[in-house]
């Protein structure tokens, strides 16, 4: 199933990308293209939260190694206060069970180990697009 949009009016899928995944932006722009994917670069946790609150993004890829004031789980908690359904992929080197449980309890869309390969990023984007499209079709 190919998903081309998640917004009314044919707007492309809008994705906030942080940290390591930003390295793949030129490849994403070439492979997927602006017709289907608009990446948002954010430079701080407050900018990320503003993008989410204003509804400018459909999903996010959070890198727990980003040097921001709030860690990835803290950001995920704050995002959940704004939207319980907003898909968030967390990229991490963490392996401790407690941290992973916390991420899942906060309804992370998925937790991906670093380093994140382009294929994995594309797979996660496609999965998020499919889920959002399904929710839109079901009227949720």
KESEDREN-587699 format. One record per residue: residue number from 1; residue in one letter; y, x, z of N, C-alpha, C in turn. Coordinates in pm, whole numbers. Last residue first. Example, Ala and Ser with C-alpha at 12.3 -4.5 7.8 and 13.67 -1.06 7.14 Angstrom:
// KESEDREN-587699
+-----+--------+--------+--------+--------+--------+--------+--------+--------+--------+--------+
| num | residu |   n_yy |   n_xx |   n_zz |  ca_yy |  ca_xx |  ca_zz |   c_yy |   c_xx |   c_zz |
+-----+--------+--------+--------+--------+--------+--------+--------+--------+--------+--------+
|   2 |      S |   -225 |   1285 |    708 |   -106 |   1367 |    714 |      3 |   1290 |    787 |
|   1 |      A |   -569 |   1319 |    780 |   -450 |   1230 |    780 |   -330 |   1320 |    780 |
+-----+--------+--------+--------+--------+--------+--------+--------+--------+--------+--------+
END
This chain:
// KESEDREN-587699
+-----+--------+--------+--------+--------+--------+--------+--------+--------+--------+--------+
| num | residu |   n_yy |   n_xx |   n_zz |  ca_yy |  ca_xx |  ca_zz |   c_yy |   c_xx |   c_zz |
+-----+--------+--------+--------+--------+--------+--------+--------+--------+--------+--------+
| 140 |      X |    811 |  -1121 |   1258 |    831 |  -1078 |   1397 |    964 |  -1012 |   1416 |
| 139 |      X |    713 |  -1210 |   1014 |    827 |  -1276 |   1076 |    853 |  -1238 |   1219 |
| 138 |      X |    528 |  -1084 |    870 |    476 |  -1179 |    969 |    589 |  -1251 |   1042 |
| 137 |      X |    688 |   -911 |    725 |    613 |  -1016 |    654 |    564 |  -1124 |    749 |
| 136 |      X |    778 |   -744 |    929 |    874 |   -826 |    855 |    804 |   -941 |    782 |
| 135 |      X |    539 |   -623 |   1006 |    614 |   -705 |   1103 |    713 |   -795 |   1033 |
| 134 |      X |    478 |   -487 |    768 |    387 |   -589 |    819 |    459 |   -682 |    917 |
| 133 |      X |    692 |   -304 |    760 |    678 |   -404 |    654 |    588 |   -519 |    700 |
| 132 |      X |    630 |   -152 |    985 |    754 |   -229 |    982 |    745 |   -338 |    876 |
| 131 |      X |    384 |    -38 |    901 |    392 |   -122 |   1021 |    517 |   -209 |   1020 |
| 130 |      X |    464 |    106 |    672 |    364 |     -1 |    661 |    373 |    -94 |    782 |
| 129 |      X |    640 |    291 |    787 |    688 |    197 |    685 |    593 |     78 |    672 |
| 128 |      X |    467 |    435 |    951 |    577 |    358 |   1011 |    629 |    252 |    913 |
| 127 |      X |    298 |    549 |    757 |    242 |    458 |    858 |    351 |    373 |    922 |
| 126 |      X |    483 |    712 |    620 |    415 |    604 |    550 |    357 |    503 |    648 |
| 125 |      X |    551 |    891 |    824 |    654 |    807 |    763 |    589 |    687 |    695 |
| 124 |      X |    303 |   1014 |    867 |    366 |    938 |    975 |    474 |    843 |    919 |
| 123 |      X |    262 |   1140 |    618 |    165 |   1041 |    667 |    228 |    953 |    776 |
| 122 |      X |    478 |   1318 |    613 |    468 |   1212 |    511 |    373 |   1102 |    556 |
| 121 |      X |    401 |   1481 |    829 |    527 |   1407 |    835 |    524 |   1291 |    734 |
| 120 |      X |    163 |   1587 |    726 |    160 |   1505 |    847 |    287 |   1422 |    859 |
| 119 |      X |    262 |   1734 |    509 |    167 |   1624 |    486 |    160 |   1531 |    606 |
| 118 |      X |    420 |   1927 |    637 |    482 |   1826 |    552 |    390 |   1707 |    531 |
| 117 |      X |    322 |   1985 |    979 |    312 |   2012 |    836 |    378 |   1898 |    758 |
| 116 |      X |    455 |   2090 |   1273 |    433 |   1969 |   1193 |    435 |   2006 |   1045 |
| 115 |      X |    285 |   2310 |   1498 |    389 |   2283 |   1399 |    353 |   2161 |   1315 |
| 114 |      X |    284 |   2037 |   1726 |    357 |   2136 |   1648 |    261 |   2244 |   1605 |
| 113 |      X |    119 |   1721 |   1719 |    129 |   1860 |   1765 |    210 |   1944 |   1668 |
| 112 |      X |    249 |   1401 |   1777 |    199 |   1497 |   1680 |    221 |   1638 |   1734 |
| 111 |      X |    205 |   1078 |   1874 |    239 |   1210 |   1926 |    170 |   1311 |   1835 |
| 110 |      X |    346 |    765 |   1765 |    241 |    866 |   1769 |    296 |    993 |   1830 |
| 109 |      X |    515 |    580 |   1880 |    436 |    541 |   1763 |    318 |    637 |   1749 |
| 108 |      X |    525 |    534 |   2228 |    549 |    625 |   2116 |    461 |    579 |   2000 |
| 107 |      X |    529 |    366 |   2457 |    503 |    312 |   2323 |    550 |    403 |   2211 |
| 106 |      X |    526 |    472 |   2699 |    658 |    440 |   2647 |    650 |    392 |   2502 |
| 105 |      X |    262 |    535 |   2719 |    310 |    420 |   2796 |    449 |    377 |   2752 |
| 104 |      X |    263 |    766 |   2561 |    195 |    646 |   2512 |    238 |    522 |   2589 |
| 103 |      X |    409 |    938 |   2727 |    455 |    911 |   2590 |    391 |    783 |   2536 |
| 102 |      X |    242 |    942 |   2954 |    378 |    889 |   2963 |    432 |    852 |   2826 |
| 101 |      X |     17 |   1066 |   2845 |      7 |    929 |   2893 |    144 |    864 |   2903 |
| 100 |      X |    127 |   1319 |   2796 |     80 |   1239 |   2683 |     66 |   1092 |   2723 |
|  99 |      X |    176 |   1399 |   3060 |    287 |   1389 |   2966 |    247 |   1299 |   2849 |
|  98 |      X |    -89 |   1400 |   3162 |     14 |   1315 |   3223 |    131 |   1291 |   3125 |
|  97 |      X |   -221 |   1600 |   3011 |   -260 |   1459 |   3004 |   -151 |   1365 |   3054 |
|  96 |      X |    -63 |   1853 |   2830 |   -102 |   1797 |   2959 |   -115 |   1646 |   2950 |
|  95 |      X |     27 |   1959 |   2601 |   -112 |   1915 |   2600 |   -151 |   1848 |   2730 |
|  94 |      X |    310 |   2012 |   2391 |    252 |   1973 |   2520 |    109 |   1926 |   2503 |
|  93 |      X |    443 |   2049 |   2169 |    339 |   2149 |   2194 |    264 |   2114 |   2322 |
|  92 |      X |    540 |   1770 |   1954 |    533 |   1846 |   2080 |    429 |   1957 |   2076 |
|  91 |      X |    710 |   1496 |   1833 |    650 |   1623 |   1794 |    655 |   1714 |   1916 |
|  90 |      X |    676 |   1152 |   1823 |    716 |   1265 |   1907 |    638 |   1388 |   1862 |
|  89 |      X |    805 |    885 |   1649 |    703 |    989 |   1646 |    756 |   1104 |   1729 |
|  88 |      X |    885 |    558 |   1709 |    924 |    696 |   1739 |    802 |    785 |   1736 |
|  87 |      X |    999 |    242 |   1607 |    895 |    344 |   1596 |    950 |    486 |   1619 |
|  86 |      X |   1110 |     -8 |   1818 |   1159 |     99 |   1731 |   1055 |    212 |   1726 |
|  85 |      X |   1047 |   -208 |   1999 |    962 |   -192 |   1881 |   1003 |    -78 |   1789 |
|  84 |      X |   1231 |   -223 |   2198 |   1092 |   -198 |   2238 |   1003 |   -169 |   2119 |
|  83 |      X |   1548 |    -91 |   2210 |   1451 |   -159 |   2124 |   1310 |   -123 |   2166 |
|  82 |      X |   1690 |     -2 |   2434 |   1762 |    -62 |   2321 |   1668 |   -146 |   2236 |
|  81 |      X |   1500 |     99 |   2599 |   1596 |      4 |   2657 |   1674 |    -69 |   2548 |
|  80 |      X |   1376 |    279 |   2431 |   1303 |    157 |   2468 |   1394 |     55 |   2534 |
|  79 |      X |   1562 |    485 |   2431 |   1543 |    407 |   2308 |   1474 |    276 |   2341 |
|  78 |      X |   1517 |    581 |   2689 |   1647 |    522 |   2656 |   1638 |    437 |   2529 |
|  77 |      X |   1256 |    682 |   2661 |   1286 |    578 |   2761 |   1415 |    505 |   2726 |
|  76 |      X |   1305 |    877 |   2466 |   1217 |    765 |   2434 |   1239 |    650 |   2533 |
|  75 |      X |   1462 |   1052 |   2614 |   1518 |    982 |   2499 |   1436 |    861 |   2461 |
|  74 |      X |   1267 |   1135 |   2798 |   1388 |   1069 |   2845 |   1456 |    992 |   2733 |
|  73 |      X |   1089 |   1260 |   2623 |   1046 |   1141 |   2696 |   1166 |   1064 |   2752 |
|  72 |      X |   1256 |   1474 |   2525 |   1201 |   1372 |   2434 |   1157 |   1246 |   2508 |
|  71 |      X |   1542 |   1528 |   2751 |   1416 |   1565 |   2685 |   1362 |   1448 |   2603 |
|  70 |      X |   1889 |   1565 |   2714 |   1779 |   1479 |   2756 |   1654 |   1519 |   2680 |
|  69 |      X |   2053 |   1757 |   2598 |   2065 |   1731 |   2742 |   1947 |   1653 |   2797 |
|  68 |      X |   1862 |   1962 |   2370 |   1958 |   1859 |   2402 |   1961 |   1838 |   2553 |
|  67 |      X |   1708 |   2129 |   2172 |   1783 |   2174 |   2289 |   1898 |   2078 |   2317 |
|  66 |      X |   1388 |   2022 |   2084 |   1531 |   2016 |   2055 |   1607 |   2048 |   2183 |
|  65 |      X |   1127 |   2001 |   2144 |   1185 |   2135 |   2159 |   1333 |   2137 |   2123 |
|  64 |      X |   1034 |   1754 |   2082 |   1056 |   1782 |   2223 |   1114 |   1921 |   2248 |
|  63 |      X |   1170 |   1573 |   1826 |   1109 |   1701 |   1857 |   1138 |   1733 |   2003 |
|  62 |      X |   1118 |   1259 |   1688 |   1180 |   1335 |   1796 |   1102 |   1462 |   1823 |
|  61 |      X |   1189 |   1061 |   1432 |   1096 |   1169 |   1462 |   1169 |   1257 |   1564 |
|  60 |      X |   1236 |    704 |   1409 |   1280 |    840 |   1443 |   1162 |    934 |   1460 |
|  59 |      X |   1351 |    414 |   1220 |   1253 |    489 |   1298 |   1308 |    628 |   1325 |
|  58 |      X |   1567 |    295 |   1102 |   1446 |    214 |   1116 |   1343 |    281 |   1205 |
|  57 |      X |   1916 |    304 |   1183 |   1789 |    370 |   1154 |   1674 |    273 |   1177 |
|  56 |      X |   2135 |    164 |   1260 |   2147 |    243 |   1137 |   2016 |    310 |   1097 |
|  55 |      X |   2176 |     16 |   1490 |   2082 |    -33 |   1391 |   2088 |     41 |   1258 |
|  54 |      X |   2324 |    111 |   1694 |   2398 |     47 |   1586 |   2308 |     -5 |   1475 |
|  53 |      X |   2127 |    232 |   1851 |   2197 |    114 |   1901 |   2269 |     39 |   1790 |
|  52 |      X |   2060 |    453 |   1686 |   1960 |    350 |   1718 |   2030 |    222 |   1761 |
|  51 |      X |   2300 |    595 |   1684 |   2241 |    552 |   1557 |   2140 |    440 |   1581 |
|  50 |      X |   2325 |    645 |   1960 |   2425 |    564 |   1891 |   2371 |    510 |   1759 |
|  49 |      X |   2110 |    817 |   2004 |   2112 |    684 |   2068 |   2213 |    592 |   2002 |
|  48 |      X |   2199 |   1038 |   1854 |   2073 |    970 |   1821 |   2073 |    830 |   1879 |
|  47 |      X |   2428 |   1109 |   1996 |   2441 |   1065 |   1857 |   2315 |    990 |   1812 |
|  46 |      X |   2311 |   1186 |   2238 |   2402 |   1071 |   2237 |   2423 |   1019 |   2095 |
|  45 |      X |   2165 |   1410 |   2160 |   2094 |   1292 |   2209 |   2184 |   1169 |   2207 |
|  44 |      X |   2289 |   1554 |   1851 |   2282 |   1540 |   1997 |   2206 |   1414 |   2034 |
|  43 |      X |   2295 |   1553 |   1579 |   2312 |   1682 |   1645 |   2306 |   1674 |   1797 |
|  42 |      X |   2093 |   1415 |   1324 |   2176 |   1395 |   1442 |   2182 |   1528 |   1516 |
|  41 |      X |   2045 |   1302 |   1002 |   2047 |   1419 |   1090 |   2139 |   1386 |   1206 |
|  40 |      X |   1854 |   1067 |    855 |   1975 |   1083 |    936 |   1957 |   1208 |   1020 |
|  39 |      X |   1733 |   1004 |    523 |   1722 |   1071 |    653 |   1858 |   1080 |    723 |
|  38 |      X |   1619 |    746 |    348 |   1747 |    805 |    384 |   1731 |    871 |    520 |
|  37 |      X |   1399 |    667 |     90 |   1413 |    726 |    224 |   1551 |    788 |    241 |
|  36 |      X |   1409 |    555 |   -165 |   1312 |    502 |    -70 |   1331 |    552 |     73 |
|  35 |      X |   1610 |    682 |   -299 |   1589 |    540 |   -329 |   1498 |    474 |   -224 |
|  34 |      X |   1602 |    950 |   -238 |   1696 |    865 |   -166 |   1681 |    716 |   -195 |
|  33 |      X |   1261 |   1083 |   -222 |   1387 |   1049 |   -287 |   1471 |    950 |   -211 |
|  32 |      X |   1008 |   1205 |   -196 |   1026 |   1062 |   -172 |   1154 |   1011 |   -240 |
|  31 |      X |   1041 |   1474 |   -292 |    916 |   1399 |   -307 |    938 |   1248 |   -299 |
|  30 |      X |   1307 |   1554 |   -236 |   1250 |   1574 |   -368 |   1128 |   1485 |   -392 |
|  29 |      X |   1343 |   1486 |     30 |   1438 |   1436 |    -68 |   1383 |   1448 |   -210 |
|  28 |      X |   1133 |   1632 |    142 |   1132 |   1485 |    147 |   1225 |   1426 |     43 |
|  27 |      X |   1228 |   1893 |     95 |   1103 |   1848 |     32 |   1095 |   1696 |     31 |
|  26 |      X |   1460 |   1894 |    257 |   1470 |   1916 |    112 |   1344 |   1869 |     38 |
|  25 |      X |   1337 |   1833 |    520 |   1429 |   1741 |    452 |   1442 |   1769 |    302 |
|  24 |      X |   1183 |   2002 |    669 |   1117 |   1937 |    557 |   1211 |   1844 |    479 |
|  23 |      X |   1332 |   2080 |    884 |   1301 |   2182 |    784 |   1240 |   2121 |    658 |
|  22 |      X |   1330 |   1866 |   1055 |   1446 |   1882 |    968 |   1421 |   1985 |    858 |
|  21 |      X |   1114 |   1899 |   1220 |   1095 |   1815 |   1102 |   1213 |   1825 |   1005 |
|  20 |      X |   1219 |   2045 |   1440 |   1134 |   2110 |   1341 |   1120 |   2029 |   1211 |
|  19 |      X |   1496 |   1833 |   1513 |   1418 |   1955 |   1535 |   1343 |   2007 |   1415 |
|  18 |      X |   1476 |   1496 |   1385 |   1529 |   1599 |   1474 |   1439 |   1721 |   1474 |
|  17 |      X |   1575 |   1221 |   1196 |   1487 |   1338 |   1203 |   1553 |   1444 |   1289 |
|  16 |      X |   1567 |    882 |   1144 |   1633 |    989 |   1220 |   1532 |   1102 |   1233 |
|  15 |      X |   1552 |    702 |    845 |   1478 |    777 |    945 |   1563 |    884 |   1011 |
|  14 |      X |   1530 |    410 |    665 |   1625 |    501 |    728 |   1558 |    569 |    848 |
|  13 |      X |   1429 |    297 |    356 |   1385 |    327 |    493 |   1476 |    435 |    549 |
|  12 |      X |   1691 |    145 |    151 |   1578 |    233 |    177 |   1548 |    249 |    327 |
|  11 |      X |   1760 |   -202 |     87 |   1802 |    -72 |    139 |   1680 |     14 |    170 |
|  10 |      X |   1719 |   -459 |    -12 |   1663 |   -345 |    -83 |   1708 |   -209 |    -34 |
|   9 |      X |   1797 |   -677 |    133 |   1891 |   -625 |     36 |   1843 |   -500 |    -35 |
|   8 |      X |   1659 |   -599 |    455 |   1698 |   -696 |    352 |   1797 |   -631 |    256 |
|   7 |      X |   1452 |   -310 |    500 |   1571 |   -388 |    528 |   1599 |   -489 |    417 |
|   6 |      X |   1257 |   -149 |    429 |   1233 |   -223 |    550 |   1350 |   -314 |    582 |
|   5 |      X |   1095 |    -53 |    122 |   1213 |    -84 |    202 |   1172 |   -156 |    330 |
|   4 |      X |    853 |     15 |      8 |    975 |     69 |    -50 |   1099 |     43 |     35 |
|   3 |      X |    524 |    107 |     46 |    635 |     34 |    106 |    763 |     96 |     54 |
|   2 |      X |    214 |     65 |    -93 |    338 |    140 |    -99 |    449 |     52 |    -44 |
|   1 |      X |   -117 |     85 |      0 |      0 |      0 |      0 |    124 |     89 |      0 |
+-----+--------+--------+--------+--------+--------+--------+--------+--------+--------+--------+
END
